[in-house]
Amino acid sequence: MHSILKLTLAATVLSLSACAGFSTAPGLDAGQTVSLVNSLTWVNPMSGKRDGVRTSWPIKHGKVAAEYYPLAQLKRCDAQQKQCAWGVMRAQRSAPSFTYADGGVNMTFALAIDVARRQEVRQSEVQTAMAIPQDVAALAGTQQLQHTIGLKYGKVEQMELDFGVRYQVCAQRLDAAGKAIDQCDIPFI
């Protein structure tokens, strides 16, 4: 009888510790998850309108996947619009640390932007290259941005970067069915 009680007690402790490993993150109701909605935008050199990429990444095991944005052309002209320089932008975002907080999340993210005459990207089996012709003035520059940011659910944070590039990020809760609870006002492009 005594050994059966010990086995039952041990099984209960193991069950409770296993459940604790699958508990809901602080500030979330049972079944809710969080997704990181972000966008990288720039002015399209041909149309003059805002262009870019908007994505949503689920947070799994306290981590957010790295994101590699597609190559994009940028243009900057003088005040009279007579002399223009073009460049190709390569950008990527990572989020090395992430924690749940009261009413949102705290995230450290790194955004790397490289603008040059020619860029090349290799991802898995896909290779992309883009170049500005030699007889056209070229833009060049790099920007390494690393921020620790407190994101309140549904509130968009925005950062203006070199060459008219804009980064927006928002944390969004999803219910157990995957439907958005919070509205992240980052436009679809």
N, C-alpha and C positions, 0 to 999 in steps of 0.2 A: 504494500500500500504506500509506504514511504517513497519507494523508487518511482512509482507511478505518479505521485504528486510532484516529484522533482522533474520528471520528463514532461509533465503537463505544464509546469511553470517555465521550463526551458523553452518549450514550443511557443508559449504565449509571449515570452520576451523576444524570441526570434521573429514572431509575427509582427509584433509592435515595432521592432526596429526596421523591419522590411517596409512597413507602412510609412514610417517616418521618412524613409528614403524617397518615397513617391509623393510626399506631401505637397500641398499647394504652396506656391511662392508667397511671401508676405504681401499683403494688400490685394491679393486675388481671391476670388471665390472659387470653390471647387469646380474643376473643369475648365476654368479660364486659362488662356495662354496670352503671350505678348508677342507682337510682331514689330519689327523695326521698319518703318516706311521712310524711304529717303529718295532724294533726287539730286542729280547733278545737271545743271542747265547752263546754256550759253546762248549767245545771239548767233543765229544761223547767218553766215556771211553772204549767202545768196538771197535769202528772203528778208533778212533784217528782223525776223521774228524769233522769239524764244524757242529753243530746241533743247532736247536733252533726253534723259532717261529717268523714269520713276519706277522704283521697285519696292517690294515688300519682302522682308526676310524673317522667318519665324526664329524665335530665340529658343534654342534647344540646349539643355544641360548648361544654362548660363553662358552660352556662347552665341555669337552672331557670325555667320559665314563672311569671309572676305568677298569683296565685290570688285570686279574688274570691268570698268566702263568701256564702251566701244570707242575707237579712235574718232576724233572729231576735228573739223577744220575751224579755225578762229581767224578773225580779221580785226585789225585796228588801223584806223585812218586818222590823218591830221584833221584839224578843225575845219578845213575847207573841203574835206573828202577827196583831195587830189592825190595825196601820197598815202598808199595803204601797204601794210605788211601783213602777210598771212603766216599761219603756223598750224601744226598738227598737234593736238593735245592727246596725251595718254594719261589716264587717271585710274587710281585704285583706292579703295577704302578698306580698312580693317578695323576691328573693334576688339582689341586684346583683353579688355576687362569690362565686366558688366555685373551689376548687382541690382537687386530689387530694393526700392526705397518706398517710403510712405507716399502714396499718390503718384508713383511713377518709377523711373529707373535711373540709376547713375551709370554712365557709360564713358569709358575712355575710348576715343576713336582716333585713328590716324588717316589722313587723306593726303595722298601724294599726287601732285600734278606736274607733268613735264611737257613743255611746249617747245617744239623744235621744227626744223625744216622737214625732217623725215622721222617717222616713228614706225616701229614694228612690234607686234604683239604675238606671242605664241602661247596658246592655252590648249592643253591636251593635244588633240589632233588638228586644231584649227590655227592657221597662221594668217595674220592680216597685216598689211603694210599700206602706208599712205605717205605721199611726199608733195612738197611744194616745188614747182619748177625752179631751176637755178636762176632764171632771169627775173624772178619776183622777189622783192624784199621779204625777208623771213623774220618772224617773231621767235624769240628764244627766252626761256625762263623756267625755273623750277620753283615749286612751292611745296613745302612739307608742313602740314598742319597737324598738330596733335593737341587734342582738347579733352579735358574731363568735363562732362556736362551732365547736369541734372535735368532729365526730361520728365515733365509732368504729362500724364496720359492725355493725348489729344492736342497738346500744345506744340506747334511747329517752331523749331529753332532754325534760324537762317544765318548763313555766313557768306559774305561777299568776298570773292577771291580775285586774283589778277586776271586781266584780259576779259572782264565781264562774266566770269564764271561764278555761279551761285550754287551753294550746297544747302539743302534743307533736310531736316531729319525730325522724326516724330515717333513716339512710342504709342502703340495702339493695342488695347486689350481686345481679345476675341473670346466669344462665349464657347461653350463646349461643342457647338455645331459649326464653329469657325466663322460666325457672323460678327462683324465689327461692333464693338460697344462704343468706342471712341471715334470721333470724326477727325481725321488728320487732313487738314486743308492744304494738301500739296497737289497741285493740278496734274492731271494725266496729260502726257505730251503726245 
